[in-house]
């Protein structure tokens, strides 16, 4: 996908990866870049810095997402690329509070579902459209110390696979952005990014660079940390051995949970 002249929406864009994506899309010549987030004041500041359009939205609220899509398309024309980027990381084992599971699933999975429900019929009718869904390397591997994060990110990848399989021959393109450790507010409280930083922390702009390359080549998996692909292959090749290795990694990087 070439970004020049396109209409793009980025959620979770008040800072971090979302802001970096929006900044890069502006520099690539997108005709309109709409940034969205629940943090309205921070979003306005981001939009002003980037030359983007701010439209606050709670991506866990299906009617609000429907309204965002309708408002963008009424004001700026068809959405060519929708980046469903908002995310949350809440620690906890299998016994994590129900609210932690609900918030994780609402933000990390259902936000993608709401966006697809609003956009897929429009994009299929037009015969074109692109969904970029930010998941995580945790969606392919796992997240030590957070069952809600690992499960919700796995589900996000599975949903993206379903969309690509079901609508890929009808004009819809789908990519999953799956980084490991990135220097954002989400990782600020952990030393060197914790286990997510085992292969080194990268900057949000590095993720945006990888996203633009992946979109240009229309890869389903966009992996800013290339090591993730090898880990994914090892997991598929010998699941039991991979699980043993992850147990050893857990002993090094996390406290008992």
C-alpha positions in Angstrom: 0.0 0.0 0.0 1.2 3.4 -0.9 0.3 6.1 1.6 0.5 9.1 -0.6 -2.9 10.7 -1.0 -4.7 8.4 1.4 -7.2 9.0 4.2 -5.8 7.3 7.4 -7.2 6.9 10.9 -5.0 6.0 13.9 -6.5 5.1 17.3 -4.6 5.2 20.5 -2.7 8.1 19.0 -2.3 10.6 21.8 1.3 9.3 22.3 3.5 6.3 21.9 3.2 4.0 18.9 0.0 5.6 17.7 1.6 9.1 17.6 4.6 7.7 15.8 2.4 6.0 13.2 0.5 9.2 12.6 3.6 11.3 12.3 5.1 8.9 9.7 1.9 8.7 7.7 1.8 12.5 7.5 5.4 12.5 6.3 4.5 9.8 3.7 2.0 12.2 2.1 -1.3 10.9 3.4 -4.0 13.3 2.3 -5.7 13.2 5.7 -4.5 11.7 9.0 -7.1 11.5 11.7 -5.9 10.7 15.2 -8.1 9.4 17.9 -7.9 8.6 21.6 -9.8 8.9 24.8 -7.3 11.4 26.1 -8.8 14.4 24.4 -6.5 17.1 25.6 -3.3 15.2 24.8 -4.8 14.2 21.5 -5.4 17.8 20.5 -1.8 18.6 21.3 -0.6 15.7 19.2 -2.8 16.6 16.3 -1.5 20.2 16.4 2.1 19.1 16.4 1.6 16.7 13.5 -0.8 18.6 11.3 -3.4 15.9 11.8 -7.2 16.0 12.6 -8.2 15.1 16.2 -11.4 13.1 16.7 -11.6 11.7 20.3 -13.2 8.2 20.6 -13.6 5.4 23.2 -12.7 2.4 21.0 -14.3 0.0 23.5 -17.7 1.7 22.7 -19.1 0.2 19.4 -21.5 3.1 18.7 -18.7 5.6 19.3 -16.5 3.7 16.8 -19.4 3.6 14.3 -19.8 7.4 14.7 -16.0 7.9 14.3 -16.0 6.1 11.0 -19.1 7.8 9.7 -17.8 11.3 10.7 -14.4 10.7 9.1 -15.9 9.5 5.9 -18.4 12.3 5.7 -15.8 15.0 6.3 -12.8 13.5 4.5 -13.9 10.8 2.1 -13.4 7.0 2.3 -11.0 5.7 4.9 -8.2 3.9 3.0 -6.3 2.7 6.1 -7.6 2.3 9.7 -5.0 1.6 12.3 -6.6 0.0 15.3 -3.7 0.7 17.7 -5.1 1.3 21.2 -3.9 -1.1 23.8 -3.6 -1.8 27.5 -1.3 -4.0 29.6 -2.6 -5.2 33.0 -0.5 -7.8 35.0 -2.1 -10.8 36.6 -2.2 -14.6 36.4 -5.1 -16.8 35.6 -6.8 -15.5 38.8 -6.6 -11.9 37.7 -9.7 -9.9 38.7 -12.6 -10.0 36.3 -12.3 -6.3 35.6 -8.7 -6.8 34.4 -9.9 -9.5 32.0 -12.8 -7.3 30.8 -10.7 -4.2 30.2 -8.0 -6.2 28.5 -10.4 -7.9 26.1 -12.4 -4.7 25.5 -9.3 -2.7 24.5 -7.0 -5.3 23.0 -9.6 -7.3 21.1 -13.1 -5.8 21.0 -11.7 -2.5 19.7 -10.5 -4.4 16.6 -13.9 -6.1 16.3 -15.8 -2.8 16.6 -13.6 -1.2 13.9 -14.0 -4.1 11.6 -17.8 -4.1 12.1 -17.9 -0.5 11.1 -15.4 -0.7 8.2 -15.5 -4.1 6.6 -18.9 -3.6 4.9 -17.8 -0.2 3.5 -14.4 -1.5 2.3 -15.9 -4.6 0.8 -18.5 -2.6 -1.1 -15.7 -0.3 -2.4 -13.5 -3.3 -3.2 -10.6 -1.8 -1.3 -9.4 -0.9 2.2 -6.7 -1.7 4.7 -6.9 -2.6 8.4 -3.6 -2.4 10.4 -4.2 -3.9 13.8 -1.6 -3.4 16.5 -1.2 -6.6 18.6 2.1 -7.6 20.1 4.7 -10.3 19.8 2.8 -11.6 22.8 0.0 -12.5 20.4 2.3 -14.9 18.6 4.3 -16.1 21.6 3.0 -15.1 25.1 3.4 -12.5 27.8 5.0 -13.6 31.0 3.3 -12.2 34.1 0.0 -11.2 32.4 -2.6 -13.8 31.3 -5.1 -11.1 30.3 -2.5 -9.4 28.0 -1.3 -12.7 26.5 -4.8 -14.0 25.9 -6.3 -10.8 24.5 -3.3 -10.3 22.1 -3.6 -13.9 20.9 -7.3 -13.3 20.2 -6.5 -10.1 18.3 -4.1 -12.0 16.0 -6.7 -14.7 15.5 -9.4 -12.1 14.6 -7.0 -10.5 12.1 -6.4 -13.9 10.5 -10.1 -14.5 10.2 -10.6 -11.1 8.5 -7.8 -11.8 6.0 -9.1 -15.3 5.2 -12.7 -14.3 4.9 -12.4 -11.0 3.1 -8.9 -11.0 1.5 -10.3 -11.9 -1.9 -12.9 -9.2 -1.7 -10.5 -6.2 -1.6 -9.8 -6.1 2.1 -6.2 -6.1 3.2 -5.1 -6.8 6.8 -1.8 -6.6 8.6 -0.9 -7.2 12.3 1.8 -5.1 13.9 3.5 -7.2 16.5 6.5 -5.6 18.3 8.3 -6.7 21.4 9.6 -4.1 23.8 9.0 -0.4 22.8 9.8 2.6 24.9 6.3 3.9 25.6 4.2 4.8 28.7 3.1 1.1 28.8 6.7 -0.1 29.4 7.9 2.9 31.5 7.3 1.2 34.8 9.5 -1.9 34.0 13.2 -2.0 34.2 14.6 -2.1 30.6 11.2 -3.2 29.5 11.2 -6.4 31.5 11.0 -9.7 29.6 9.5 -7.7 26.6 12.9 -6.0 26.3 14.9 -9.2 26.2 15.9 -8.4 22.6 16.3 -4.7 23.2 13.9 -1.9 23.5 13.2 0.1 20.4 11.6 3.5 19.8 8.0 4.2 18.6 9.5 5.7 15.4 11.2 2.4 14.7 7.9 0.7 14.9 6.4 3.2 12.6 9.2 2.6 10.1 8.6 -1.1 10.2 4.8 -0.5 9.8 5.3 1.6 6.6 7.6 -1.0 5.1 5.2 -3.8 5.9 2.2 -1.9 4.5 4.2 -1.2 1.4 4.9 -4.9 0.9 1.4 -5.8 2.2 2.7 -8.4 4.7 0.2 -9.9 7.1 2.8 -10.0 10.0 4.8 -6.8 10.5 7.5 -7.6 13.0 9.7 -4.6 14.1 11.8 -7.2 16.1 12.8 -9.7 13.4 13.8 -12.3 16.0 10.1 -12.8 16.7 9.7 -14.7 13.4 12.4 -17.3 14.5 10.8 -17.7 17.9 7.4 -18.3 16.3 9.0 -20.9 14.0 10.6 -22.7 17.0 7.3 -22.6 18.8 5.5 -24.3 15.9 8.3 -26.8 15.3 8.4 -28.1 18.9 5.7 -26.8 21.2 6.8 -28.7 24.2 10.4 -27.6 23.9 9.3 -24.0 23.5 7.1 -24.2 26.6 10.1 -25.5 28.6 12.2 -22.7 27.3 9.6 -20.1 28.3 9.5 -21.6 31.8 13.2 -21.0 32.1 12.8 -17.5 30.8 10.1 -16.8 33.4 12.4 -17.9 36.2 14.9 -15.3 35.0 12.6 -12.3 34.4 9.6 -12.6 36.7 8.6 -13.2 40.2 6.4 -16.2 41.0 2.7 -15.5 40.3 
